[in-house]
């Protein structure tokens, strides 16, 4: 397990590039999906759902991290001085 995580950490630029490439792939695939059946004007915009998913995931991750820090974190001297 540790060896596999070390492999991923050493290649974090590759993972980032693969993530960005997959986002680009989603945008390209969206060209072939008909979007004329949207209920609102912004649903017919190119890349709306890809961008919506990316921004939504980012906001969800940052919000959950902030809530976890507020509710779960303890002060530095929580256990007192031993």
C-alpha positions in Angstrom: 0.0 0.0 0.0 2.7 2.4 1.0 4.7 1.6 -2.1 1.7 2.4 -4.3 1.1 5.8 -2.6 4.7 6.7 -2.9 4.5 5.9 -6.6 1.5 8.3 -6.9 3.2 11.0 -4.8 6.3 10.9 -7.0 4.2 11.4 -10.1 1.7 14.0 -8.9 2.4 16.3 -11.9 1.4 13.3 -14.1 -1.8 12.9 -12.1 -2.6 16.6 -12.3 -2.1 16.5 -16.1 -4.2 13.5 -16.4 -7.0 15.2 -14.4 -6.9 18.3 -16.6 -6.8 16.1 -19.7 -9.9 14.3 -18.6 -11.7 17.6 -18.1 -10.7 18.6 -21.6 -12.0 15.3 -22.8 -15.3 15.9 -21.1 -15.6 19.2 -22.9 -14.8 17.7 -26.3 -17.3 14.9 -25.8 -19.9 17.4 -24.9 -19.6 18.8 -28.4 -21.3 15.6 -29.7 -24.1 15.5 -27.1 -27.1 17.5 -28.2 -27.9 20.2 -25.7 -30.9 21.8 -27.3 -33.3 20.3 -24.7 -32.1 22.4 -21.8 -34.8 24.1 -19.7 -32.8 27.3 -19.2 -30.5 29.4 -21.4 -27.3 28.5 -19.5 -27.9 24.8 -19.9 -27.3 25.2 -23.7 -23.9 26.9 -23.2 -20.9 24.9 -24.3 -19.2 23.3 -21.3 -21.7 24.4 -18.7 -22.2 21.0 -17.1 -18.5 20.2 -17.1 -17.7 23.6 -15.5 -20.6 23.2 -13.1 -19.3 19.8 -11.9 -15.8 21.0 -11.5 -16.7 24.2 -9.6 -19.3 22.3 -7.5 -16.8 19.6 -6.5 -14.2 22.3 -5.6 -16.7 24.3 -3.5 -18.0 21.1 -1.8 -14.4 20.0 -0.9 -13.4 23.4 0.5 -16.7 23.9 2.4 -16.5 20.5 4.0 -12.8 21.1 5.0 -13.7 24.4 6.6 -16.6 22.9 8.5 -14.4 20.0 9.7 -11.8 22.5 10.9 -14.4 24.5 12.8 -16.2 21.5 14.4 -13.5 18.9 14.8 -10.3 20.7 15.5 -9.0 21.0 19.0 -6.8 23.7 20.5 -3.1 23.1 20.4 -2.9 22.6 24.2 -6.0 20.5 24.4 -4.4 17.8 26.7 -2.7 20.4 28.9 0.9 20.4 29.8 2.1 16.9 30.8 
